[in-house]
Amino acid sequence: MVYDIIIIGGGPGGLTAAIYGARSKLKTLVIEKGKIGGQAATTEEMENYPGFFNGTTGPGLTKKMEEHAKFFGAEFVKDEVKEIVTDGFIKKIRTRNGEYQAKAVIIATGAEPRVLGVKGEGLLRGKGVSYCATCDADFFEDLDVVVVGNGDAAIEEAIYLTKFANKVSIIVIHDEGILDATPVIQERAYQNPKIEFIWNSVLEEIVGDGIVEGVKIKNLKTGEITDLEVNGVFIFVGTVPKTDFLKGVIELDSRGYILTNDLMETSVEGIYAVGDVRQKFLRQVVTAAADGAIAAVAAEKYIHEEEMFRQQVLEEEKPVAVLFWSPSSEESIQLVSEIEQNFDKEKSKLVKIDTYRNLKIKKRYNVDNVPTLLVFRNGEEIKRLENPEEILQFTQKIEI
């Protein structure tokens, strides 16, 4: 069985893509190796998703997304993708349990925060332990929190937290006065009266009964363990995109994030990426959902365009004259009319391609001007004409 779209990952981006794909009557499959919902499903409270001003939960929101996708006919399977083979229009997705085929693939595997692995971190995640100040800062209004990390992201997030928290203590592994953040960000932090630095230290343990109640901090020079009463722990030591299975398949940046354009297209035709796994400015549920909608619509247009061209041109037994035209070019409109009146349809076939609606085909065959005529035989381009008079003469007087 060949699916129209296979989505790898069941977080907000993948679920939104599934909704849009299935609603467009595309045969859509979501492959998720873990729990549906991604990182969002670990967030107990969510107040910044549009329309939920009274708040909702991550699990509740993503469950609704899953139900929405299933309502329109999207299928779900629990499996782990090991490899994508991109040889041709049909992509092969090899998993732990078998193989699937798709015309388009949307990668929504996400990125996970780099964890410290300290005692209490996993147990209290989402219950005072957070990896996103933008997501959770307002839950700690007038409370005390600690931040772990000292790079640009950590210090910027700490500054953001001061808009809500009573006090923000930053645990820094380096000697006093040494931060990894850029000087301008350091200066802003030093001048903020709500920020306090704990130098030469590491987070040893997070403590609490059901919610965070405090932390244990170890001084690296003295070995002394200090108890600090806090209500929240924000950890910013980087994120790790889940792209190991994509190395050598599509283009990644130096950190392993997928490079895409505004249509969520990757470096390989028919493969898209959405959400936290791609290189982007803001990683939030709402931006992942937007990515998913864009990718699904782009994939639908890609499938339609590709299938049309294959059926009408590349798989046609007759020679095919492909005329690229544009509704904004009066010259090309007139040429289409003149050619259609005298074209010999018995010996060859005429296919008209609107360059506005078929950007991929236009780009693939380097069509920079309209009108342009390409002649195909057995799926191969054998002639190219760009002069209107030559195109007209060729199609009316010369056999293809």
C-alpha positions in Angstrom: 0.0 0.0 0.0 1.2 3.5 -0.9 0.1 6.3 1.3 -0.2 9.9 0.0 1.4 11.3 3.2 3.3 9.6 6.0 4.0 11.8 9.0 6.8 10.7 11.3 6.1 12.0 14.8 2.8 12.6 16.6 3.4 16.0 18.3 1.4 19.1 17.6 3.1 19.7 14.2 2.6 16.1 13.0 -1.0 16.0 14.3 -1.9 19.3 12.6 -0.4 18.0 9.3 -2.5 14.8 9.8 -5.7 16.9 10.2 -5.0 18.9 7.1 -3.8 15.9 5.0 -6.7 13.6 5.9 -9.3 16.4 5.5 -8.0 16.9 1.9 -8.8 13.3 1.2 -5.2 12.2 1.2 -4.4 8.8 2.6 -2.5 9.8 5.7 -0.5 7.8 8.2 1.1 9.0 11.4 4.0 6.9 12.7 4.9 7.6 16.4 7.2 5.5 18.4 6.1 6.8 21.8 3.2 8.7 23.3 1.1 10.8 21.0 1.5 14.5 21.8 5.2 14.9 21.9 6.7 17.3 24.4 3.4 19.2 24.6 1.9 16.2 26.3 4.3 16.6 29.2 3.1 20.1 30.0 0.5 20.0 32.8 -0.8 23.5 32.2 -1.0 25.6 29.0 -2.2 29.2 28.9 -0.7 30.6 25.7 -2.4 28.5 23.0 -4.9 30.7 21.2 -8.5 30.4 22.3 -7.7 28.8 25.7 -7.4 31.9 27.8 -8.7 30.0 30.8 -5.9 27.4 30.3 -5.8 23.8 29.1 -3.4 20.9 29.6 -0.8 19.7 27.1 -2.2 16.1 27.2 -5.8 17.4 26.8 -5.0 19.7 23.8 -2.9 17.0 21.9 -5.6 14.4 22.6 -8.1 16.6 20.9 -5.7 17.0 18.0 -5.4 13.3 17.7 -9.1 12.8 17.8 -9.5 15.5 15.2 -7.1 13.8 12.8 -8.8 10.4 13.3 -12.2 12.0 12.6 -11.0 12.9 9.1 -9.6 9.4 8.5 -5.9 9.7 9.5 -4.3 6.4 10.5 -1.9 5.9 13.4 0.7 3.2 14.0 3.2 2.8 16.9 6.6 2.1 15.4 10.1 3.5 15.2 11.4 4.8 11.8 15.0 3.7 11.1 15.6 4.9 7.6 14.0 6.9 4.7 14.9 5.8 1.1 14.3 8.6 -1.4 15.1 6.9 -4.7 12.2 8.1 -6.9 8.7 9.6 -6.4 7.7 6.9 -3.9 9.6 7.1 -0.7 10.3 4.1 1.4 10.1 4.4 5.2 11.8 1.5 6.9 10.8 1.0 10.5 11.6 -1.5 13.3 8.6 -3.6 12.3 8.5 -3.3 8.5 8.3 -0.9 5.6 5.8 1.8 4.5 5.6 3.7 1.2 4.5 7.3 0.6 4.4 9.9 -2.1 5.3 12.6 0.5 6.8 12.5 3.9 6.5 15.0 6.7 9.1 14.8 9.5 7.8 15.9 12.9 10.1 14.1 15.2 10.8 17.1 17.4 13.7 18.1 19.6 14.1 17.2 23.2 15.7 19.3 25.9 19.1 18.1 27.0 18.5 16.7 30.4 20.9 16.9 33.3 20.0 13.5 34.7 20.0 14.7 38.3 17.8 13.0 40.9 14.2 14.3 40.9 14.4 15.8 37.4 12.4 13.2 35.6 9.9 12.7 38.5 9.1 16.4 38.7 9.2 17.3 35.0 6.1 19.4 34.3 5.5 19.8 38.0 8.0 22.6 38.6 10.8 21.4 36.4 10.6 23.2 33.0 12.7 23.6 29.9 10.8 26.6 28.5 10.4 29.9 30.2 8.1 31.3 27.4 5.8 28.3 28.1 5.7 28.3 31.8 7.0 31.5 33.3 3.6 32.9 34.3 3.0 29.9 36.6 5.8 31.2 38.8 4.5 34.7 39.4 6.0 36.1 42.6 7.8 32.8 43.4 11.5 31.9 43.5 13.1 29.8 40.8 16.5 28.6 39.7 17.9 28.5 36.2 20.6 26.0 35.2 22.8 27.1 32.3 24.9 30.1 31.3 24.7 30.4 27.6 22.7 33.0 25.6 19.5 31.0 25.7 19.8 30.4 29.5 20.5 34.0 30.4 17.9 35.4 28.1 15.3 33.0 29.5 16.4 34.0 33.1 15.8 37.6 32.2 12.4 36.8 30.8 11.6 34.9 34.0 12.2 38.1 36.1 9.0 39.6 34.6 7.1 37.0 36.6 9.2 35.5 39.4 10.2 37.1 42.6 13.8 36.0 42.4 15.8 34.1 39.8 19.0 32.3 40.9 21.3 31.2 38.1 23.5 28.2 38.8 26.8 28.7 36.9 29.5 26.0 36.6 32.3 28.6 36.0 34.2 30.9 38.4 32.6 34.2 39.4 32.2 36.6 36.5 32.6 34.0 33.7 29.5 33.3 31.6 29.2 31.7 28.1 26.6 34.2 27.0 27.6 37.1 24.8 28.7 40.3 26.6 25.6 42.3 25.9 23.3 39.6 27.3 25.6 39.3 30.4 25.4 43.0 31.0 21.6 42.9 31.0 21.6 40.1 33.5 24.1 41.7 35.8 22.0 44.9 35.9 18.7 43.0 36.7 18.0 43.3 40.4 16.0 40.1 40.5 18.8 37.9 39.3 21.4 36.3 41.6 24.3 34.1 40.4 25.5 31.0 42.2 29.1 30.5 40.9 31.3 27.4 40.8 28.3 25.2 41.3 26.1 22.5 39.8 22.6 21.3 40.5 22.8 18.1 42.5 19.2 17.2 43.2 15.6 18.5 42.8 13.4 17.8 45.8 9.7 17.9 46.3 6.6 15.9 47.1 4.6 16.0 43.9 5.8 19.5 43.0 9.2 21.2 43.2 9.9 22.5 46.7 13.7 23.0 46.6 17.1 22.0 45.2 20.4 20.8 46.4 23.4 22.7 45.0 27.0 21.5 45.1 29.9 23.9 45.2 32.6 22.5 42.9 35.5 24.0 44.8 34.5 23.1 48.4 32.2 20.1 47.7 29.6 21.7 50.1 26.0 20.9 49.5 23.6 23.7 50.0 19.8 23.5 50.2 17.8 26.2 48.4 14.0 26.6 48.8 12.5 27.3 45.3 9.3 26.6 43.5 10.6 26.1 40.0 13.7 24.8 38.2 14.4 25.9 34.6 17.0 23.9 32.8 18.6 25.4 29.6 21.6 23.3 28.6 20.6 22.9 25.0 18.2 20.8 22.9 18.8 17.7 20.8 16.9 17.3 17.5 15.7 13.8 16.7 17.4 13.5 13.4 20.0 10.8 13.7 18.1 8.6 11.1 18.2 11.5 8.6 22.0 12.1 8.3 23.0 11.8 4.7 19.4 11.9 3.6 18.4 15.6 3.8 20.4 18.7 4.7 20.9 19.4 8.4 22.6 22.4 10.1 25.6 22.0 12.3 23.5 21.1 15.3 21.4 18.5 13.5 18.3 20.6 12.9 16.5 20.3 9.5 16.9 23.2 7.1 13.6 24.1 5.4 12.1 27.0 3.3 8.8 28.8 4.0 6.8 25.8 2.6 8.5 23.5 5.0 10.3 21.8 2.1 13.6 20.1 2.9 16.5 19.6 0.5 14.8 16.6 -1.0 11.6 16.9 -3.1 8.5 15.5 -1.4 10.0 15.6 2.1 8.9 18.2 4.6 9.8 19.1 8.2 7.7 20.8 10.8 7.9 21.8 14.5 10.9 21.7 16.8 13.0 19.4 14.6 13.5 22.1 12.0 15.8 25.2 12.3 13.5 28.0 13.4 13.2 31.0 15.7 10.4 30.0 18.1 9.6 26.5 19.3 6.0 26.5 20.6 2.9 24.4 20.1 1.3 27.2 18.1 4.3 27.5 15.7 4.5 23.7 15.3 0.8 23.6 14.4 1.3 26.4 11.8 4.2 24.4 10.3 2.1 21.3 10.1 -0.7 23.1 8.2 1.7 24.6 5.7 3.5 21.3 5.1 0.3 19.3 4.5 -1.0 21.9 2.0 2.4 22.1 0.3 2.6 18.3 0.1 -0.9 18.1 -1.4 0.1 20.5 -4.1 3.3 18.6 -4.7 1.5 15.2 -5.1 -1.0 16.7 -7.5 1.6 18.4 -9.6 3.9 15.4 -9.7 1.2 12.9 -10.5 -0.2 15.0 -13.2 3.2 15.5 -14.9 4.1 11.9 -14.7 0.8 10.6 -16.1 0.5 13.2 -18.8 4.1 13.5 -19.9 6.7 11.1 -18.5 4.6 8.0 -18.8 3.0 8.9 -22.2 3.8 6.6 -25.1 3.4 9.4 -27.7 5.9 12.2 -28.0 4.7 15.1 -25.8 5.0 18.8 -26.5 4.8 20.7 -23.1 4.0 24.3 -23.4 4.8 26.4 -20.4 2.5 29.5 -20.2 1.2 32.1 -17.7 -2.2 33.7 -17.4 -0.3 37.0 -16.8 1.4 36.8 -20.2 -0.8 37.9 -23.0 1.7 36.6 -25.5 1.7 33.1 -24.1 -2.2 33.0 -23.9 -2.4 33.9 -27.6 0.2 31.3 -28.5 -1.7 28.6 -26.7 -4.8 29.4 -28.7 -3.0 29.4 -32.0 -1.2 26.1 -31.3 -4.4 24.3 -30.2 -6.1 25.2 -33.5 -3.6 23.3 -35.7 -1.8 20.8 -33.4 -1.8 17.2 -34.8 -3.1 15.2 -31.8 -2.9 11.9 -33.7 0.8 11.7 -33.8 1.7 13.6 -30.6 0.3 15.1 -27.5 0.1 18.7 -26.3 0.2 19.5 -22.5 -0.1 23.0 -21.2 1.6 23.9 -18.0 0.6 27.0 -16.1 3.8 28.1 -14.5 1.9 29.9 -11.7 0.3 26.7 -10.5 3.2 24.3 -11.2 6.3 26.0 -9.7 8.1 22.7 -9.0 7.9 21.5 -12.6 8.9 24.9 -13.8 11.9 25.0 -11.5 12.9 21.4 -12.2 13.2 22.1 -16.0 14.7 25.5 -15.5 11.9 27.3 -17.3 12.7 31.0 -16.7 10.6 32.5 -19.5 7.1 32.0 -20.9 6.3 30.8 -23.4 8.7 27.9 -23.4 8.2 24.6 -25.3 9.8 21.4 -24.1 9.5 18.2 -26.2 9.6 14.8 -24.4 9.9 11.3 -25.8 9.9 8.3 -23.5 10.1 10.6 -20.5 13.2 12.4 -21.7 13.5 16.0 -22.8 14.7 16.1 -26.4 14.1 19.6 -27.5 13.6 23.1 -26.0 12.3 26.3 -27.8 11.7 29.7 -26.2 11.0 31.9 -29.2 7.3 32.2 -29.8 7.6 32.2 -33.6 9.8 29.1 -33.5 7.4 27.4 -31.1 4.5 28.1 -33.4 6.3 26.9 -36.5 7.5 23.7 -34.8 4.1 22.7 -33.5 2.3 23.4 -36.8 4.7 22.2 -39.5 7.2 19.8 -38.0 6.4 16.3 -36.8 7.5 15.6 -33.3 
